[in-house]
Amino acid sequence: MSNLKLFGLTMVCTMAVGLGYFYLKRRQEESLKPKLTEITDRVFLTSQLKPSSMRYLIQRQIKTVIDMRPDGEAADQASSEQMMRMAKVMNMKFFYIPVPHEGIPDEAVDFLQSALKTVDEPVVLYCRTGRRAARLFALAKASQSGGPNADEILGLVRAAGFEAEDLAGEIARRIAYRDKPQAGGKP
């Protein structure tokens, strides 16, 4: 093989390896960017985050992260402690409100409602797929004094790509109760 052909073949191989490297690097960087779904103007939902995802959230000016996934659901899941440490490094607020698959505890609704009143926005709520985050958010909005009506709440959830029609009764109950004087009981 002539030197010219060898040189050309070397150049083509080098370019192919270089392009492959940059392609894989870009794919890796893209995988660190969580898909943020807007549920309200300053509140976003997403699936499971990783500590390395936090840099992307900072670039998006996210100021608060709320983890709703119970620790230990999956082997590849970052713990709430790992996420909290990374949030602290990034100078972000972090809350941990674990919500099981079986149902949404009243305490979780109360905690989210309280957190949303005090956090810096924009906020990201996350769980494994975003579904529990959307549903907990819906119940917190239903409990919010002066908050949106049931159709608006269900519309927000649908627009974010999730369903909460099975919560319609609970949403209506919370809305009916939210503006009544509380006599020591919870909704």
Secondary structure, 3 states (H helix, E strand, C coil): CCHHHHHHHHHHHHHHHHHHHHHHHHHHHHHCCCCCEEEECCEEEECCCCHHHHHHHHHCCCCEEEECCCCCCCCCCCCHHHHHHHHHHCCCEEEECCCCCCCCCHHHHHHHHHHHHHCCCCEEEECCCCHHHHHHHHHHHHHCCCCCCHHHHHHHHHHCCCCCHHHHHHHHHHHHHHCCCCCCCCC
